[in-house]
């Protein structure tokens, strides 16, 4: 009787987990279908190539232009800047927590990082305006510091908890036998860390980085508040920029319903969806490559 009861529970939970997995796929497919359907209405009026490669975004002008290239480059610039800051700091912090920190320090650092993840993005954006922006303005001799660098620094702060937490778990999960083998052949602590622990944890570290990239690309409120929202081609980190997420957030609330401008925002969301998907696919590719390398 007990065996039959356990078997029936296994079948029940297998069915539940299968349904939840299918629901996630259905939800994702529904979102993609809605985006593509509304984007198609836009591409009846504007050619996709003109939309992607256009140099000006001015949908409310006397002669509306729907060039998305400045938005794509602005989003990419801010994301790359954020990752240049967040990746070394995040992996370094994760390595310190996992390999060097005492139990007391670890018990302080990990909750502090979790608290950082809980800070609302609007608060991060506000701090960027009142604290970081004046300093950047003085540094660059500009009227204000609302630029790509401001947004990149804030996004790096927001991505750090994800990168640190996932990377620390990956490094901590490296088998002790790997480290003991390194010590046995005369390896120092530092040599063991960067030649054994970090390479062995590479798939998890890459996953942490890709999650950080997704966090940075998809953030809205912080970049809306801190980057200046200028729809121009960016030339550097001290330029005011307008990201794709900020464009959707600013314009969706006031755009007339079922107009070309309205459907253009869905087209932006579709491009953003595929950019995020591409980032995840690249992450999976490199993760699998590292796993095959270690298996060999």
C-alpha positions, 0 to 999 in steps of 0.5 A, spaced: 500 500 500 505 504 501 509 503 495 502 504 491 501 511 494 508 513 493 507 511 486 501 515 485 504 521 488 510 520 483 505 520 477 501 526 480 507 530 481 510 529 475 504 531 471 504 537 475 511 539 473 510 537 466 503 542 466 507 548 469 513 547 464 508 547 459 505 553 462 511 557 462 512 555 454 505 557 453 506 564 456 512 565 453 509 563 446 503 568 447 508 574 449 512 573 442 505 572 438 503 578 441 509 582 440 510 579 433 502 580 431 503 588 433 509 589 430 507 586 423 502 592 423 508 597 423 512 593 418 506 594 413 508 602 413 515 602 415 520 597 412 524 592 417 531 594 414 529 602 414 527 601 422 533 597 424 538 601 420 534 608 421 539 614 424 533 618 427 527 616 432 522 622 431 515 619 431 512 625 433 515 630 428 511 633 422 515 628 418 515 622 423 522 618 422 522 611 426 530 609 426 531 605 431 539 604 430 540 610 436 536 606 441 540 599 439 546 603 440 544 606 446 542 600 449 548 596 447 553 602 450 550 602 457 549 594 457 557 594 455 559 599 460 555 596 466 558 589 464 565 592 464 564 594 471 560 589 474 563 582 471 570 583 474 567 586 481 562 581 481 566 575 480 572 578 484 567 578 490 564 571 489 571 569 489 573 572 495 566 570 499 567 563 497 575 562 498 577 567 502 572 570 507 572 567 514 565 565 516 563 571 520 565 576 514 561 571 509 555 571 514 555 579 513 557 580 506 551 575 503 545 578 507 548 585 505 548 583 497 541 580 498 539 587 501 542 590 495 538 586 490 532 588 494 533 596 493 527 598 488 530 601 481 527 607 482 531 608 488 537 607 485 535 612 479 534 617 484 541 616 487 544 616 480 540 623 479 542 627 486 549 623 488 552 620 482 550 625 476 553 632 479 560 628 480 560 626 473 558 633 470 564 636 474 568 630 471 566 631 464 565 639 464 558 638 462 551 641 464 549 635 467 551 628 468 545 624 465 549 620 460 550 613 458 556 612 464 551 614 469 546 609 467 552 604 466 554 605 473 547 604 476 546 598 472 552 595 474 550 596 481 543 593 480 547 587 476 552 585 482 547 581 486 545 576 481 552 576 478 555 575 485 550 570 488 550 565 482 558 565 481 559 564 488 554 558 488 558 556 482 565 556 485 563 554 492 560 547 488 567 546 485 569 539 488 574 539 494 578 534 491 580 538 485 583 543 490 586 538 494 589 535 488 592 542 486 595 543 493 598 536 493 602 538 487 605 544 490 599 549 488 598 556 492 592 558 494 592 563 489 594 558 483 588 554 485 583 559 485 585 562 478 587 555 475 582 550 478 576 553 482 574 559 477 575 554 470 572 549 474 566 553 475 566 557 468 559 554 466 556 557 472 560 564 472 558 564 465 550 563 467 551 569 472 554 574 467 548 572 462 543 573 467 547 580 469 546 582 462 539 580 461 538 584 468 541 590 465 538 590 458 531 589 461 532 595 466 527 601 465 526 605 471 533 607 472 536 608 465 529 612 464 531 617 470 539 617 469 541 617 462 538 623 459 533 620 454 536 624 448 534 620 441 541 621 438 547 617 435 551 616 441 559 617 441 561 615 448 559 614 455 558 622 456 553 622 451 546 623 453 542 616 451 535 613 450 535 606 451 529 601 448 526 600 454 526 607 456 523 609 449 517 604 451 516 606 458 516 614 456 512 614 449 507 608 451 502 612 456 501 618 451 501 615 444 495 614 440 492 607 440 493 603 433 497 608 430 504 607 426 507 610 433 503 605 437 505 599 433 513 602 433 513 601 440 511 593 439 516 593 434 522 595 439 519 590 444 520 585 439 527 587 437 529 587 445 526 580 446 530 577 440 536 581 443 535 578 450 534 571 447 540 572 443 544 573 449 541 567 453 543 563 447 550 565 447 550 564 454 548 556 453 553 555 447 559 557 451 556 554 457 556 547 453 563 548 450 566 549 457 562 543 459 565 539 454 572 541 455 572 539 462 568 532 460 574 531 455 
